Amino acid sequence: TFALRHITDDRGRPHCKLHGLRMLSPKIFPDWPFASADSTNAAQNAGSKGRDYEPPDPWQQANNIAQRIEAVNSAATFDPSKEKQLMLFS
């Protein structure tokens, strides 16, 4: 988030279009002003077991994950007051 302070203007608008690599988590994506983003979440977790609801086919699970991702929009501007410290290593 420190970088966003430098690549946005005083109103939180990015100086250029930003792309988020592996940034589609609903916990992160809504607070960042991305023009685009991508993730490997659906591909990696489509065949995962142990969920509350397991669709019969992996493509259905991938579709459910994609729909959850598509339900969230990125922020129009960056708001430093909502800045989060993300753990890089756990």
N, C-alpha and C positions, 0 to 999 in steps of 0.2 A: 504494500500500500504506500510505502514511502515513495516509490517511483511515480505513482499516480499524482502525488502532490506536485511533481515536476512536469508532468506531461498534460496537465489540465490547467485551464485558465482560472482566474479568481472566482468564477462562478461554477467551477467543477466540470466544465466542458472539455473533452479531450481535444488536443491540437490536431490529432490525426485519428483515423479509424483504428480501433484496438481489436485485436483478436485474442481470445482466451484459449490457450491450449490446455486441454483436460480441465476445464473450468466450468462445467455444467452442473455442479452440485447446487441444489436449491438453497444450500446454506451460504454459498458464496456468490453465485451468479446475479441475484437481484441487487446486490450492493455495488456492482462494478459497471461502468459505462462501456460495455463491449458492443462493437458493431457486429461481431460474429464470434462464435466459439465452437469448439468441438470436444468430443469425449470418446473414450473407448468403453464407457460404462455398459451400454447395451450389448456390445459384442462380447465383453468379458463375462457378464453376469447372466446372459440369456439361458445358460444351462445350469445355473446354480440351484442347489437343493437346500432345503431347510427353511424356506420362506413360509409365511402364513398361508399364502395362496400360490400354488404352483400350477400354471397353465399346462395343458397336456403337451404342447410342443414348444421348443426353444424360441421359435420365431414369435410366438404369442407373448412370451416373457419379454423378449426384446421390444416388441411393440408396446407393452405396458410401461417399460422403462422409458422409452422414447416419448410416450404421451405425458408421463410425469415431468420430463425435462421440458417439453414444449409448453406446459402449463405455466411456466415462469418466464417473465421478461427481465432483461437486464435494466439497470438504472439508466436514466437519460443523462444524469450527471453524477460526479463523484462527490460524496458528502463526507468530509474528513471526520465529522462528529460520530459517524457510524463505523469508523475504522476498527477493524478487528485484527488482533494479533494472531496469526495462524501458526500453529505448531508445524515446523518443518520436519522435526525428528521427534519420535515418541519412544 
